[in-house]
Amino acid sequence: VQLQASGGGLVQAGGSLRLSCSASRRTNSNNGMGWFRRAPGKEREFVASIAWRGGDTNYAESVKGRFTVSRDNAKNTLYLQMNSLKPEDTAVYYCAVARGSAAASRAEWYQYWGQGTLVTVSS
């Protein structure tokens, strides 16, 4: 499965962006999907994830109430709506497909990764 993330860019603090992640195909299983990010000089961290059926989501504390993860299984596409962006949200954002169907939060539970899209939030 190949993942293509898009939607990153430069935005001022308080602004919004919507990231998309298109999968080349469905996997043979019904998989959860997630977003991770890596800020300059920092380790990769979990951002948000969503279960296969979309009813169960999981968020990092730092983005709760500001980010919303969603998916369209018919289009094999994952989304991340990011509102009230802060300079500390600046990072390369990666989408990933989980090994199972749950909204996983640990990177080792993911099997396919996209190439990343850069989000820069200016103060």
PyMOL CGO cylinders between C-alpha atoms (Angstrom):
from pymol import cmd
from pymol.cgo import CYLINDER

trace = [
    CYLINDER, 0.00, 0.00, 0.00, 1.36, 3.41, -0.94, 0.3, 1, 1, 1, 1, 1, 1,
    CYLINDER, 1.36, 3.41, -0.94, 0.24, 6.48, 0.97, 0.3, 1, 1, 1, 1, 1, 1,
    CYLINDER, 0.24, 6.48, 0.97, 0.31, 10.02, -0.39, 0.3, 1, 1, 1, 1, 1, 1,
    CYLINDER, 0.31, 10.02, -0.39, -0.09, 12.84, 2.12, 0.3, 1, 1, 1, 1, 1, 1,
    CYLINDER, -0.09, 12.84, 2.12, -0.96, 16.35, 1.01, 0.3, 1, 1, 1, 1, 1, 1,
    CYLINDER, -0.96, 16.35, 1.01, -2.35, 19.63, 2.29, 0.3, 1, 1, 1, 1, 1, 1,
    CYLINDER, -2.35, 19.63, 2.29, 0.61, 20.94, 4.23, 0.3, 1, 1, 1, 1, 1, 1,
    CYLINDER, 0.61, 20.94, 4.23, 1.83, 24.47, 3.94, 0.3, 1, 1, 1, 1, 1, 1,
    CYLINDER, 1.83, 24.47, 3.94, 2.57, 27.73, 5.72, 0.3, 1, 1, 1, 1, 1, 1,
    CYLINDER, 2.57, 27.73, 5.72, -0.13, 29.19, 7.95, 0.3, 1, 1, 1, 1, 1, 1,
    CYLINDER, -0.13, 29.19, 7.95, -0.26, 31.82, 10.65, 0.3, 1, 1, 1, 1, 1, 1,
    CYLINDER, -0.26, 31.82, 10.65, -0.92, 30.92, 14.25, 0.3, 1, 1, 1, 1, 1, 1,
    CYLINDER, -0.92, 30.92, 14.25, -4.63, 30.51, 14.82, 0.3, 1, 1, 1, 1, 1, 1,
    CYLINDER, -4.63, 30.51, 14.82, -5.21, 29.38, 11.27, 0.3, 1, 1, 1, 1, 1, 1,
    CYLINDER, -5.21, 29.38, 11.27, -6.40, 26.08, 9.86, 0.3, 1, 1, 1, 1, 1, 1,
    CYLINDER, -6.40, 26.08, 9.86, -5.20, 23.41, 7.46, 0.3, 1, 1, 1, 1, 1, 1,
    CYLINDER, -5.20, 23.41, 7.46, -6.69, 20.16, 6.26, 0.3, 1, 1, 1, 1, 1, 1,
    CYLINDER, -6.69, 20.16, 6.26, -4.37, 17.28, 5.51, 0.3, 1, 1, 1, 1, 1, 1,
    CYLINDER, -4.37, 17.28, 5.51, -5.34, 14.40, 3.27, 0.3, 1, 1, 1, 1, 1, 1,
    CYLINDER, -5.34, 14.40, 3.27, -3.79, 10.99, 2.85, 0.3, 1, 1, 1, 1, 1, 1,
    CYLINDER, -3.79, 10.99, 2.85, -4.73, 8.85, -0.13, 0.3, 1, 1, 1, 1, 1, 1,
    CYLINDER, -4.73, 8.85, -0.13, -4.01, 5.13, -0.14, 0.3, 1, 1, 1, 1, 1, 1,
    CYLINDER, -4.01, 5.13, -0.14, -3.24, 3.37, -3.40, 0.3, 1, 1, 1, 1, 1, 1,
    CYLINDER, -3.24, 3.37, -3.40, -5.57, 0.54, -2.45, 0.3, 1, 1, 1, 1, 1, 1,
    CYLINDER, -5.57, 0.54, -2.45, -7.33, -1.04, 0.46, 0.3, 1, 1, 1, 1, 1, 1,
    CYLINDER, -7.33, -1.04, 0.46, -5.42, -3.60, 2.42, 0.3, 1, 1, 1, 1, 1, 1,
    CYLINDER, -5.42, -3.60, 2.42, -6.75, -7.14, 2.78, 0.3, 1, 1, 1, 1, 1, 1,
    CYLINDER, -6.75, -7.14, 2.78, -7.88, -6.28, 6.29, 0.3, 1, 1, 1, 1, 1, 1,
    CYLINDER, -7.88, -6.28, 6.29, -9.99, -3.48, 7.70, 0.3, 1, 1, 1, 1, 1, 1,
    CYLINDER, -9.99, -3.48, 7.70, -7.26, -1.27, 9.14, 0.3, 1, 1, 1, 1, 1, 1,
    CYLINDER, -7.26, -1.27, 9.14, -7.12, 1.67, 11.46, 0.3, 1, 1, 1, 1, 1, 1,
    CYLINDER, -7.12, 1.67, 11.46, -5.24, 4.71, 10.23, 0.3, 1, 1, 1, 1, 1, 1,
    CYLINDER, -5.24, 4.71, 10.23, -3.33, 7.45, 11.95, 0.3, 1, 1, 1, 1, 1, 1,
    CYLINDER, -3.33, 7.45, 11.95, -1.29, 10.62, 11.81, 0.3, 1, 1, 1, 1, 1, 1,
    CYLINDER, -1.29, 10.62, 11.81, 2.10, 11.16, 13.36, 0.3, 1, 1, 1, 1, 1, 1,
    CYLINDER, 2.10, 11.16, 13.36, 4.45, 14.12, 13.20, 0.3, 1, 1, 1, 1, 1, 1,
    CYLINDER, 4.45, 14.12, 13.20, 8.11, 14.91, 13.60, 0.3, 1, 1, 1, 1, 1, 1,
    CYLINDER, 8.11, 14.91, 13.60, 9.10, 18.41, 14.60, 0.3, 1, 1, 1, 1, 1, 1,
    CYLINDER, 9.10, 18.41, 14.60, 12.62, 19.71, 13.90, 0.3, 1, 1, 1, 1, 1, 1,
    CYLINDER, 12.62, 19.71, 13.90, 15.04, 18.16, 16.35, 0.3, 1, 1, 1, 1, 1, 1,
    CYLINDER, 15.04, 18.16, 16.35, 12.40, 16.02, 18.01, 0.3, 1, 1, 1, 1, 1, 1,
    CYLINDER, 12.40, 16.02, 18.01, 11.26, 12.45, 17.97, 0.3, 1, 1, 1, 1, 1, 1,
    CYLINDER, 11.26, 12.45, 17.97, 8.26, 11.32, 15.96, 0.3, 1, 1, 1, 1, 1, 1,
    CYLINDER, 8.26, 11.32, 15.96, 5.07, 11.57, 17.98, 0.3, 1, 1, 1, 1, 1, 1,
    CYLINDER, 5.07, 11.57, 17.98, 1.52, 10.35, 17.71, 0.3, 1, 1, 1, 1, 1, 1,
    CYLINDER, 1.52, 10.35, 17.71, -1.10, 12.90, 16.68, 0.3, 1, 1, 1, 1, 1, 1,
    CYLINDER, -1.10, 12.90, 16.68, -4.41, 11.17, 15.99, 0.3, 1, 1, 1, 1, 1, 1,
    CYLINDER, -4.41, 11.17, 15.99, -5.88, 7.91, 14.78, 0.3, 1, 1, 1, 1, 1, 1,
    CYLINDER, -5.88, 7.91, 14.78, -9.18, 6.45, 13.73, 0.3, 1, 1, 1, 1, 1, 1,
    CYLINDER, -9.18, 6.45, 13.73, -10.54, 2.93, 13.71, 0.3, 1, 1, 1, 1, 1, 1,
    CYLINDER, -10.54, 2.93, 13.71, -11.67, 1.16, 10.55, 0.3, 1, 1, 1, 1, 1, 1,
    CYLINDER, -11.67, 1.16, 10.55, -15.35, 1.98, 11.10, 0.3, 1, 1, 1, 1, 1, 1,
    CYLINDER, -15.35, 1.98, 11.10, -14.54, 5.55, 12.02, 0.3, 1, 1, 1, 1, 1, 1,
    CYLINDER, -14.54, 5.55, 12.02, -16.52, 5.56, 15.26, 0.3, 1, 1, 1, 1, 1, 1,
    CYLINDER, -16.52, 5.56, 15.26, -13.48, 5.32, 17.50, 0.3, 1, 1, 1, 1, 1, 1,
    CYLINDER, -13.48, 5.32, 17.50, -10.81, 8.02, 17.47, 0.3, 1, 1, 1, 1, 1, 1,
    CYLINDER, -10.81, 8.02, 17.47, -7.74, 8.72, 19.54, 0.3, 1, 1, 1, 1, 1, 1,
    CYLINDER, -7.74, 8.72, 19.54, -5.86, 12.01, 19.99, 0.3, 1, 1, 1, 1, 1, 1,
    CYLINDER, -5.86, 12.01, 19.99, -2.68, 13.22, 21.57, 0.3, 1, 1, 1, 1, 1, 1,
    CYLINDER, -2.68, 13.22, 21.57, -3.40, 15.53, 24.48, 0.3, 1, 1, 1, 1, 1, 1,
    CYLINDER, -3.40, 15.53, 24.48, -1.63, 18.39, 22.73, 0.3, 1, 1, 1, 1, 1, 1,
    CYLINDER, -1.63, 18.39, 22.73, -4.13, 18.42, 19.84, 0.3, 1, 1, 1, 1, 1, 1,
    CYLINDER, -4.13, 18.42, 19.84, -7.39, 17.47, 21.55, 0.3, 1, 1, 1, 1, 1, 1,
    CYLINDER, -7.39, 17.47, 21.55, -10.13, 19.96, 20.81, 0.3, 1, 1, 1, 1, 1, 1,
    CYLINDER, -10.13, 19.96, 20.81, -8.19, 21.47, 17.90, 0.3, 1, 1, 1, 1, 1, 1,
    CYLINDER, -8.19, 21.47, 17.90, -7.64, 18.57, 15.47, 0.3, 1, 1, 1, 1, 1, 1,
    CYLINDER, -7.64, 18.57, 15.47, -10.21, 16.21, 14.01, 0.3, 1, 1, 1, 1, 1, 1,
    CYLINDER, -10.21, 16.21, 14.01, -9.36, 12.96, 12.26, 0.3, 1, 1, 1, 1, 1, 1,
    CYLINDER, -9.36, 12.96, 12.26, -11.77, 11.38, 9.80, 0.3, 1, 1, 1, 1, 1, 1,
    CYLINDER, -11.77, 11.38, 9.80, -11.75, 8.92, 6.93, 0.3, 1, 1, 1, 1, 1, 1,
    CYLINDER, -11.75, 8.92, 6.93, -13.66, 8.04, 3.80, 0.3, 1, 1, 1, 1, 1, 1,
    CYLINDER, -13.66, 8.04, 3.80, -13.27, 4.32, 3.25, 0.3, 1, 1, 1, 1, 1, 1,
    CYLINDER, -13.27, 4.32, 3.25, -14.93, 4.47, -0.17, 0.3, 1, 1, 1, 1, 1, 1,
    CYLINDER, -14.93, 4.47, -0.17, -12.13, 6.79, -1.30, 0.3, 1, 1, 1, 1, 1, 1,
    CYLINDER, -12.13, 6.79, -1.30, -9.35, 5.11, 0.72, 0.3, 1, 1, 1, 1, 1, 1,
    CYLINDER, -9.35, 5.11, 0.72, -8.60, 8.53, 2.17, 0.3, 1, 1, 1, 1, 1, 1,
    CYLINDER, -8.60, 8.53, 2.17, -7.70, 9.77, 5.64, 0.3, 1, 1, 1, 1, 1, 1,
    CYLINDER, -7.70, 9.77, 5.64, -8.08, 13.39, 6.74, 0.3, 1, 1, 1, 1, 1, 1,
    CYLINDER, -8.08, 13.39, 6.74, -6.81, 15.61, 9.51, 0.3, 1, 1, 1, 1, 1, 1,
    CYLINDER, -6.81, 15.61, 9.51, -8.56, 18.91, 10.08, 0.3, 1, 1, 1, 1, 1, 1,
    CYLINDER, -8.56, 18.91, 10.08, -6.28, 21.17, 12.07, 0.3, 1, 1, 1, 1, 1, 1,
    CYLINDER, -6.28, 21.17, 12.07, -7.72, 24.31, 13.65, 0.3, 1, 1, 1, 1, 1, 1,
    CYLINDER, -7.72, 24.31, 13.65, -6.28, 26.90, 16.03, 0.3, 1, 1, 1, 1, 1, 1,
    CYLINDER, -6.28, 26.90, 16.03, -2.80, 26.00, 14.88, 0.3, 1, 1, 1, 1, 1, 1,
    CYLINDER, -2.80, 26.00, 14.88, 0.14, 26.91, 17.07, 0.3, 1, 1, 1, 1, 1, 1,
    CYLINDER, 0.14, 26.91, 17.07, 3.82, 27.36, 16.21, 0.3, 1, 1, 1, 1, 1, 1,
    CYLINDER, 3.82, 27.36, 16.21, 4.54, 24.17, 18.15, 0.3, 1, 1, 1, 1, 1, 1,
    CYLINDER, 4.54, 24.17, 18.15, 2.44, 22.27, 15.62, 0.3, 1, 1, 1, 1, 1, 1,
    CYLINDER, 2.44, 22.27, 15.62, 5.16, 22.89, 13.04, 0.3, 1, 1, 1, 1, 1, 1,
    CYLINDER, 5.16, 22.89, 13.04, 6.34, 19.48, 11.83, 0.3, 1, 1, 1, 1, 1, 1,
    CYLINDER, 6.34, 19.48, 11.83, 6.33, 17.00, 9.02, 0.3, 1, 1, 1, 1, 1, 1,
    CYLINDER, 6.33, 17.00, 9.02, 3.07, 15.09, 9.27, 0.3, 1, 1, 1, 1, 1, 1,
    CYLINDER, 3.07, 15.09, 9.27, 2.95, 11.42, 8.29, 0.3, 1, 1, 1, 1, 1, 1,
    CYLINDER, 2.95, 11.42, 8.29, -0.04, 9.22, 7.69, 0.3, 1, 1, 1, 1, 1, 1,
    CYLINDER, -0.04, 9.22, 7.69, 0.05, 5.51, 8.35, 0.3, 1, 1, 1, 1, 1, 1,
    CYLINDER, 0.05, 5.51, 8.35, -2.00, 2.33, 8.11, 0.3, 1, 1, 1, 1, 1, 1,
    CYLINDER, -2.00, 2.33, 8.11, -2.26, 0.24, 11.26, 0.3, 1, 1, 1, 1, 1, 1,
    CYLINDER, -2.26, 0.24, 11.26, -1.81, -3.52, 11.50, 0.3, 1, 1, 1, 1, 1, 1,
    CYLINDER, -1.81, -3.52, 11.50, -5.20, -3.90, 13.15, 0.3, 1, 1, 1, 1, 1, 1,
    CYLINDER, -5.20, -3.90, 13.15, -8.58, -2.24, 12.95, 0.3, 1, 1, 1, 1, 1, 1,
    CYLINDER, -8.58, -2.24, 12.95, -8.32, -0.13, 16.10, 0.3, 1, 1, 1, 1, 1, 1,
    CYLINDER, -8.32, -0.13, 16.10, -7.35, 3.52, 16.54, 0.3, 1, 1, 1, 1, 1, 1,
    CYLINDER, -7.35, 3.52, 16.54, -3.77, 2.75, 17.53, 0.3, 1, 1, 1, 1, 1, 1,
    CYLINDER, -3.77, 2.75, 17.53, -1.42, 5.30, 19.09, 0.3, 1, 1, 1, 1, 1, 1,
    CYLINDER, -1.42, 5.30, 19.09, 1.94, 3.57, 19.00, 0.3, 1, 1, 1, 1, 1, 1,
    CYLINDER, 1.94, 3.57, 19.00, 4.11, 3.76, 15.91, 0.3, 1, 1, 1, 1, 1, 1,
    CYLINDER, 4.11, 3.76, 15.91, 5.12, 0.10, 16.12, 0.3, 1, 1, 1, 1, 1, 1,
    CYLINDER, 5.12, 0.10, 16.12, 1.48, -0.84, 15.55, 0.3, 1, 1, 1, 1, 1, 1,
    CYLINDER, 1.48, -0.84, 15.55, 1.60, 0.65, 12.04, 0.3, 1, 1, 1, 1, 1, 1,
    CYLINDER, 1.60, 0.65, 12.04, 2.75, -1.15, 8.92, 0.3, 1, 1, 1, 1, 1, 1,
    CYLINDER, 2.75, -1.15, 8.92, 2.57, 1.34, 6.05, 0.3, 1, 1, 1, 1, 1, 1,
    CYLINDER, 2.57, 1.34, 6.05, 3.78, 4.94, 6.10, 0.3, 1, 1, 1, 1, 1, 1,
    CYLINDER, 3.78, 4.94, 6.10, 3.42, 7.90, 3.75, 0.3, 1, 1, 1, 1, 1, 1,
    CYLINDER, 3.42, 7.90, 3.75, 6.20, 10.27, 2.79, 0.3, 1, 1, 1, 1, 1, 1,
    CYLINDER, 6.20, 10.27, 2.79, 5.03, 13.20, 4.92, 0.3, 1, 1, 1, 1, 1, 1,
    CYLINDER, 5.03, 13.20, 4.92, 3.78, 16.71, 4.32, 0.3, 1, 1, 1, 1, 1, 1,
    CYLINDER, 3.78, 16.71, 4.32, 5.30, 19.78, 5.95, 0.3, 1, 1, 1, 1, 1, 1,
    CYLINDER, 5.30, 19.78, 5.95, 3.19, 22.06, 8.11, 0.3, 1, 1, 1, 1, 1, 1,
    CYLINDER, 3.19, 22.06, 8.11, 4.73, 25.34, 9.18, 0.3, 1, 1, 1, 1, 1, 1,
    CYLINDER, 4.73, 25.34, 9.18, 2.92, 27.62, 11.62, 0.3, 1, 1, 1, 1, 1, 1,
    CYLINDER, 2.92, 27.62, 11.62, 4.27, 31.13, 11.97, 0.3, 1, 1, 1, 1, 1, 1,
    CYLINDER, 4.27, 31.13, 11.97, 3.80, 33.21, 15.09, 0.3, 1, 1, 1, 1, 1, 1,
]
cmd.load_cgo(trace, "trace")
